[in-house]
């Protein structure tokens, strides 16, 4: 899920930057804003498939 947010955010941000050259401010501003929101969500959300943060020690007694 995190990757989907990052990819979507990057696409919207790229479109916003590309249209800022000659486009309407409301158009490219909206794309940039949505891109930043999606990138922020992608960076804030934890990756559920990542390693466990188990700091209690080994599972089996030594």
N, C-alpha and C positions, 0 to 999 in steps of 0.2 A: 504494500500500500504506500509506503514511504517513497518508493521509486516512482510510482505513478504520479504522486504529487510533484516530485522534483522534475520529471519529464514534462508534465503539463505546464508547470510554472516556467520552465525554460522556454517552451514553445511560445507561450503568451508574451513573455518578456522579449523574445527575439522579434516577434511580429510587432510589438509596440515600438521597439527601437527602430525597426525598419520603416515603419510608417511615420515616424517622427520627422523624417527628412522633408516630406512634402505634404503630410496629411493634416487633418484637423486635430486640434489639441484635445478635444473631447474623445476622439477615436483612439489616438495613440496613448493618451493618458489612462484611458480605461484598460487598455491591454497591458500597460506597464503595471498598473495597480493590481489587476487580477494575477499577473505573473508573480509579483512580489508576494501576494497573499499565498499562492500555491507553493512557492518556494519556502516561505516561512513555515507553512504547515508540514511540508516534507522534511524540513530540518528539525522541527520540534517533536514530531511523532517518533516514538521509539520503533526500531526495527524488531518485529516479533520473532524473526528467524535468527537473530543474533545469538551469541553465546550467553549462557546464564551468568548472572552476577552473584553467584553463590559465594559468599565470604564466610560461611560457617565452617569450612574445612572439608576434609575428605568425607565421602559417603560411608566408607567402611572404617571401622575402628582399626587402629594400627596395632 
